[in-house]
Amino acid sequence: MEKILLTSKTCKYCITAKEILKDTSDLLIKDIEENEELAIKYGVRAVPTLVTVCKIEGVKSYVGTDKIEEFVNKSKKTACEL
């Protein structure tokens, strides 16, 4: 599963999102201003946004620290990781 956290240098919530995801393996952190093509590709309109890409589950977005925390707290095994 590919995991991309899209952030901004001026976003105070992005700091919290990075802390929530600190133990997440294979996480790419990308600044949205420097990687505008990713924002367009995944339809990102707000930061922080965690995008997960999986052949089985497809593309999912988790916008905001509450949703990102839900992602971390959900079942450790997803269809992508079985």
Sequence and secondary structure as in RCSB ss.txt:
>XXXX:A:sequence
MEKILLTSKTCKYCITAKEILKDTSDLLIKDIEENEELAIKYGVRAVPTLVTVCKIEGVKSYVGTDKIEEFVNKS
KKTACEL
>XXXX:A:secstr
 EEEEEE TT HHHHHHHHHTTT TTEEEEETTT HHHHHHHT  SSSEEEEEETTTEEEEEESHHHHHHHHHS 
S  TTT 
